[in-house]
Amino acid sequence: MCHHQRKISLLISCLLSALFCAAQLKPVYQFQEDDTLLKRKYLNEALLKKKQMVSEITTNSKDYKAAYENMFSTVEDLLISSRSVTEHQANDYIKAIVNRIIQANPELKSLESRVVFSRDFSPNAYSIGDGTIAFNAGLFVYLDNEAEMAFTLCHELAHYYLWGRDGGEFLIADRLLDEPALIGISVQRASVPVTMP
């Protein structure tokens, strides 16, 4: 056997060994299987909310309709895509926390909310304005405990609650709501205690 044939045999042997080893590996993590019926239910609820919101427009209807179309395209994009997590265990967990928050805050009981985990990697949670709230996996991995998750959900529920306020109060209150959270995040990352007035 010549030198060239030995190199080829060794290369083939290494490749076959690598393929055999790779075939024996089990996946480290298997993604959750989403509940497509729940996704469809959430989307139908959002579409009903859209219909209700559009029907209640009395002034500046063209502008409001355009804003609602934009809002609901964001909702639809989240709920139809693979970004939202509707696997039973994950969904039951986030719903249980939201239900505890709502029970402790009676003024939130009338809100129709849909809260889902999102597979997005950015450290964020957001309220879209129709009751759909997303909690990104990128934020979840930074939390130290369930209380931090509850705080974030309270913050997003407050955005949604304030959304329905009349006379533009939402815009003022919403801006004020985000400022302490942003200050808290930047100070917390700097490991300096924060006291709010």
C-alpha positions as YAML, in Angstrom:
chain: A
units: angstrom
residues:
- id: 1
  name: MET
  ca: [0.00, 0.00, 0.00]
- id: 2
  name: CYS
  ca: [1.52, 3.29, -1.02]
- id: 3
  name: HIS
  ca: [1.74, 6.38, 1.17]
- id: 4
  name: HIS
  ca: [-1.12, 8.11, -0.70]
- id: 5
  name: GLN
  ca: [-3.47, 5.14, -0.25]
- id: 6
  name: ARG
  ca: [-2.69, 5.00, 3.50]
- id: 7
  name: LYS
  ca: [-3.64, 8.69, 3.87]
- id: 8
  name: ILE
  ca: [-6.94, 8.10, 2.08]
- id: 9
  name: SER
  ca: [-7.68, 5.01, 4.20]
- id: 10
  name: LEU
  ca: [-6.89, 6.92, 7.38]
- id: 11
  name: LEU
  ca: [-9.09, 9.83, 6.29]
- id: 12
  name: ILE
  ca: [-12.01, 7.52, 5.45]
- id: 13
  name: SER
  ca: [-11.57, 5.70, 8.76]
- id: 14
  name: CYS
  ca: [-11.62, 9.00, 10.69]
- id: 15
  name: LEU
  ca: [-14.72, 10.18, 8.83]
- id: 16
  name: LEU
  ca: [-16.58, 6.93, 9.47]
- id: 17
  name: SER
  ca: [-15.62, 7.06, 13.17]
- id: 18
  name: ALA
  ca: [-16.82, 10.64, 13.45]
- id: 19
  name: LEU
  ca: [-20.12, 9.78, 11.76]
- id: 20
  name: PHE
  ca: [-20.62, 6.78, 14.04]
- id: 21
  name: CYS
  ca: [-19.96, 8.91, 17.16]
- id: 22
  name: ALA
  ca: [-22.25, 11.69, 15.95]
- id: 23
  name: ALA
  ca: [-25.02, 9.18, 15.31]
- id: 24
  name: GLN
  ca: [-24.84, 8.04, 18.94]
- id: 25
  name: LEU
  ca: [-25.27, 11.53, 20.42]
- id: 26
  name: LYS
  ca: [-28.62, 12.38, 21.90]
- id: 27
  name: PRO
  ca: [-29.88, 15.92, 21.56]
- id: 28
  name: VAL
  ca: [-28.98, 18.01, 24.59]
- id: 29
  name: TYR
  ca: [-32.20, 20.02, 24.40]
- id: 30
  name: GLN
  ca: [-35.39, 19.34, 22.56]
- id: 31
  name: PHE
  ca: [-37.53, 22.37, 21.82]
- id: 32
  name: GLN
  ca: [-40.97, 22.37, 23.28]
- id: 33
  name: GLU
  ca: [-43.85, 21.41, 21.09]
- id: 34
  name: ASP
  ca: [-46.18, 24.36, 20.71]
- id: 35
  name: ASP
  ca: [-49.92, 24.06, 21.16]
- id: 36
  name: THR
  ca: [-51.25, 25.21, 17.80]
- id: 37
  name: LEU
  ca: [-54.83, 25.30, 19.11]
- id: 38
  name: LEU
  ca: [-53.79, 27.71, 21.86]
- id: 39
  name: LYS
  ca: [-51.97, 29.89, 19.33]
- id: 40
  name: ARG
  ca: [-55.11, 29.97, 17.18]
- id: 41
  name: LYS
  ca: [-57.26, 30.78, 20.25]
- id: 42
  name: TYR
  ca: [-54.96, 33.67, 21.21]
- id: 43
  name: LEU
  ca: [-54.99, 34.98, 17.64]
- id: 44
  name: ASN
  ca: [-58.80, 34.80, 17.45]
- id: 45
  name: GLU
  ca: [-59.07, 36.66, 20.77]
- id: 46
  name: ALA
  ca: [-56.72, 39.35, 19.44]
- id: 47
  name: LEU
  ca: [-58.72, 39.66, 16.22]
- id: 48
  name: LEU
  ca: [-61.94, 40.08, 18.23]
- id: 49
  name: LYS
  ca: [-60.22, 42.77, 20.28]
- id: 50
  name: LYS
  ca: [-59.15, 44.49, 17.06]
- id: 51
  name: LYS
  ca: [-62.73, 44.44, 15.78]
- id: 52
  name: GLN
  ca: [-63.94, 45.90, 19.07]
- id: 53
  name: MET
  ca: [-61.28, 48.62, 19.13]
- id: 54
  name: VAL
  ca: [-61.95, 49.63, 15.52]
- id: 55
  name: SER
  ca: [-65.71, 49.76, 16.14]
- id: 56
  name: GLU
  ca: [-65.19, 52.15, 19.06]
- id: 57
  name: ILE
  ca: [-63.30, 54.75, 17.01]
- id: 58
  name: THR
  ca: [-65.19, 58.03, 16.87]
- id: 59
  name: THR
  ca: [-62.58, 60.61, 15.84]
- id: 60
  name: ASN
  ca: [-59.49, 60.51, 13.63]
- id: 61
  name: SER
  ca: [-60.67, 57.13, 12.39]
- id: 62
  name: LYS
  ca: [-58.15, 56.90, 9.55]
- id: 63
  name: ASP
  ca: [-55.21, 57.46, 11.90]
- id: 64
  name: TYR
  ca: [-56.51, 55.09, 14.56]
- id: 65
  name: LYS
  ca: [-57.28, 52.37, 12.01]
- id: 66
  name: ALA
  ca: [-53.74, 52.64, 10.63]
- id: 67
  name: ALA
  ca: [-52.31, 52.44, 14.16]
- id: 68
  name: TYR
  ca: [-54.48, 49.42, 15.00]
- id: 69
  name: GLU
  ca: [-53.51, 47.68, 11.75]
- id: 70
  name: ASN
  ca: [-49.86, 48.15, 12.68]
- id: 71
  name: MET
  ca: [-50.47, 46.92, 16.23]
- id: 72
  name: PHE
  ca: [-52.36, 43.84, 15.12]
- id: 73
  name: SER
  ca: [-49.85, 42.92, 12.44]
- id: 74
  name: THR
  ca: [-47.29, 42.78, 15.29]
- id: 75
  name: VAL
  ca: [-49.67, 40.59, 17.31]
- id: 76
  name: GLU
  ca: [-50.33, 38.32, 14.35]
- id: 77
  name: ASP
  ca: [-46.63, 38.05, 13.54]
- id: 78
  name: LEU
  ca: [-45.87, 37.00, 17.12]
- id: 79
  name: LEU
  ca: [-48.72, 34.51, 17.48]
- id: 80
  name: ILE
  ca: [-48.47, 32.84, 14.07]
- id: 81
  name: SER
  ca: [-44.69, 32.52, 13.99]
- id: 82
  name: SER
  ca: [-42.58, 30.02, 15.86]
- id: 83
  name: ARG
  ca: [-41.38, 32.90, 18.09]
- id: 84
  name: SER
  ca: [-44.21, 32.47, 20.61]
- id: 85
  name: VAL
  ca: [-44.04, 29.54, 23.02]
- id: 86
  name: THR
  ca: [-47.38, 27.89, 23.74]
- id: 87
  name: GLU
  ca: [-46.09, 24.59, 25.09]
- id: 88
  name: HIS
  ca: [-48.35, 23.54, 27.98]
- id: 89
  name: GLN
  ca: [-45.86, 23.65, 30.86]
- id: 90
  name: ALA
  ca: [-44.36, 27.00, 29.87]
- id: 91
  name: ASN
  ca: [-47.78, 28.51, 29.19]
- id: 92
  name: ASP
  ca: [-49.26, 27.22, 32.46]
- id: 93
  name: TYR
  ca: [-46.29, 28.65, 34.36]
- id: 94
  name: ILE
  ca: [-46.55, 32.16, 32.94]
- id: 95
  name: LYS
  ca: [-50.37, 32.14, 33.25]
- id: 96
  name: ALA
  ca: [-50.11, 31.13, 36.93]
- id: 97
  name: ILE
  ca: [-47.87, 34.11, 37.67]
- id: 98
  name: VAL
  ca: [-50.15, 36.49, 35.74]
- id: 99
  name: ASN
  ca: [-53.21, 35.10, 37.55]
- id: 100
  name: ARG
  ca: [-51.57, 35.74, 40.95]
- id: 101
  name: ILE
  ca: [-50.79, 39.31, 39.89]
- id: 102
  name: ILE
  ca: [-54.36, 39.87, 38.70]
- id: 103
  name: GLN
  ca: [-55.85, 38.41, 41.89]
- id: 104
  name: ALA
  ca: [-53.72, 40.80, 43.96]
- id: 105
  name: ASN
  ca: [-54.80, 43.76, 41.78]
- id: 106
  name: PRO
  ca: [-58.60, 43.73, 41.35]
- id: 107
  name: GLU
  ca: [-58.52, 46.62, 38.85]
- id: 108
  name: LEU
  ca: [-56.78, 44.25, 36.39]
- id: 109
  name: LYS
  ca: [-59.53, 41.59, 36.52]
- id: 110
  name: SER
  ca: [-61.48, 43.16, 33.66]
- id: 111
  name: LEU
  ca: [-58.47, 43.07, 31.31]
- id: 112
  name: GLU
  ca: [-58.37, 40.41, 28.63]
- id: 113
  name: SER
  ca: [-54.70, 39.52, 28.39]
- id: 114
  name: ARG
  ca: [-52.71, 36.94, 26.48]
- id: 115
  name: VAL
  ca: [-49.21, 36.45, 27.86]
- id: 116
  name: VAL
  ca: [-46.71, 34.23, 26.08]
- id: 117
  name: PHE
  ca: [-43.04, 33.45, 26.24]
- id: 118
  name: SER
  ca: [-41.16, 34.45, 23.11]
- id: 119
  name: ARG
  ca: [-38.10, 32.67, 21.75]
- id: 120
  name: ASP
  ca: [-36.53, 36.07, 20.93]
- id: 121
  name: PHE
  ca: [-33.03, 36.49, 22.37]
- id: 122
  name: SER
  ca: [-33.20, 40.21, 23.17]
- id: 123
  name: PRO
  ca: [-33.59, 40.85, 26.92]
- id: 124
  name: ASN
  ca: [-37.06, 42.35, 26.70]
- id: 125
  name: ALA
  ca: [-40.73, 41.96, 27.51]
- id: 126
  name: TYR
  ca: [-43.40, 44.05, 25.85]
- id: 127
  name: SER
  ca: [-47.09, 44.84, 25.82]
- id: 128
  name: ILE
  ca: [-48.45, 45.33, 22.33]
- id: 129
  name: GLY
  ca: [-51.52, 47.28, 23.45]
- id: 130
  name: ASP
  ca: [-54.36, 44.86, 22.74]
- id: 131
  name: GLY
  ca: [-53.70, 42.60, 25.72]
- id: 132
  name: THR
  ca: [-50.95, 40.55, 24.10]
- id: 133
  name: ILE
  ca: [-47.79, 40.53, 26.20]
- id: 134
  name: ALA
  ca: [-44.57, 38.77, 25.22]
- id: 135
  name: PHE
  ca: [-41.79, 37.76, 27.61]
- id: 136
  name: ASN
  ca: [-38.58, 37.08, 25.68]
- id: 137
  name: ALA
  ca: [-36.34, 34.13, 26.48]
- id: 138
  name: GLY
  ca: [-33.44, 36.59, 26.28]
- id: 139
  name: LEU
  ca: [-34.76, 38.34, 29.39]
- id: 140
  name: PHE
  ca: [-35.83, 35.18, 31.20]
- id: 141
  name: VAL
  ca: [-32.26, 33.82, 31.29]
- id: 142
  name: TYR
  ca: [-31.07, 36.93, 33.18]
- id: 143
  name: LEU
  ca: [-33.63, 36.67, 35.98]
- id: 144
  name: ASP
  ca: [-32.49, 35.53, 39.41]
- id: 145
  name: ASN
  ca: [-35.91, 34.51, 40.71]
- id: 146
  name: GLU
  ca: [-39.63, 34.40, 40.07]
- id: 147
  name: ALA
  ca: [-40.16, 37.75, 41.80]
- id: 148
  name: GLU
  ca: [-38.17, 39.47, 39.05]
- id: 149
  name: MET
  ca: [-40.38, 37.82, 36.48]
- id: 150
  name: ALA
  ca: [-43.50, 38.93, 38.37]
- id: 151
  name: PHE
  ca: [-42.15, 42.49, 38.53]
- id: 152
  name: THR
  ca: [-41.60, 42.51, 34.77]
- id: 153
  name: LEU
  ca: [-45.08, 41.12, 34.13]
- id: 154
  name: CYS
  ca: [-46.58, 43.75, 36.47]
- id: 155
  name: HIS
  ca: [-44.76, 46.41, 34.48]
- id: 156
  name: GLU
  ca: [-46.14, 45.11, 31.17]
- id: 157
  name: LEU
  ca: [-49.65, 44.69, 32.59]
- id: 158
  name: ALA
  ca: [-49.44, 48.30, 33.76]
- id: 159
  name: HIS
  ca: [-48.66, 49.36, 30.18]
- id: 160
  name: TYR
  ca: [-51.75, 47.52, 28.99]
- id: 161
  name: TYR
  ca: [-53.91, 48.86, 31.82]
- id: 162
  name: LEU
  ca: [-52.82, 52.43, 31.09]
- id: 163
  name: TRP
  ca: [-53.42, 51.96, 27.37]
- id: 164
  name: GLY
  ca: [-57.17, 52.15, 27.92]
- id: 165
  name: ARG
  ca: [-57.05, 55.44, 29.79]
- id: 166
  name: ASP
  ca: [-58.71, 58.46, 28.17]
- id: 167
  name: GLY
  ca: [-57.34, 61.84, 27.25]
- id: 168
  name: GLY
  ca: [-53.80, 60.85, 26.34]
- id: 169
  name: GLU
  ca: [-52.94, 59.94, 29.92]
- id: 170
  name: PHE
  ca: [-51.39, 56.75, 28.59]
- id: 171
  name: LEU
  ca: [-48.61, 58.55, 26.79]
- id: 172
  name: ILE
  ca: [-47.56, 60.50, 29.88]
- id: 173
  name: ALA
  ca: [-47.96, 57.60, 32.31]
- id: 174
  name: ASP
  ca: [-46.31, 55.15, 29.93]
- id: 175
  name: ARG
  ca: [-43.22, 57.34, 29.64]
- id: 176
  name: LEU
  ca: [-43.03, 57.65, 33.43]
- id: 177
  name: LEU
  ca: [-43.50, 53.90, 33.83]
- id: 178
  name: ASP
  ca: [-40.46, 53.06, 31.72]
- id: 179
  name: GLU
  ca: [-38.01, 55.57, 33.22]
- id: 180
  name: PRO
  ca: [-37.69, 53.94, 36.69]
- id: 181
  name: ALA
  ca: [-37.38, 50.51, 35.08]
- id: 182
  name: LEU
  ca: [-34.56, 51.67, 32.83]
- id: 183
  name: ILE
  ca: [-32.81, 53.43, 35.71]
- id: 184
  name: GLY
  ca: [-33.22, 50.31, 37.85]
- id: 185
  name: ILE
  ca: [-31.75, 48.07, 35.16]
- id: 186
  name: SER
  ca: [-28.70, 50.24, 34.54]
- id: 187
  name: VAL
  ca: [-28.06, 50.72, 38.26]
- id: 188
  name: GLN
  ca: [-28.69, 47.06, 39.06]
- id: 189
  name: ARG
  ca: [-26.12, 45.99, 36.46]
- id: 190
  name: ALA
  ca: [-23.67, 48.40, 38.11]
- id: 191
  name: SER
  ca: [-24.35, 46.68, 41.49]
- id: 192
  name: VAL
  ca: [-25.40, 49.90, 43.22]
- id: 193
  name: PRO
  ca: [-28.48, 49.87, 45.47]
- id: 194
  name: VAL
  ca: [-31.42, 51.89, 44.15]
- id: 195
  name: THR
  ca: [-33.92, 53.79, 46.23]
- id: 196
  name: MET
  ca: [-36.93, 55.29, 44.53]
- id: 197
  name: PRO
  ca: [-38.80, 58.26, 46.02]
...
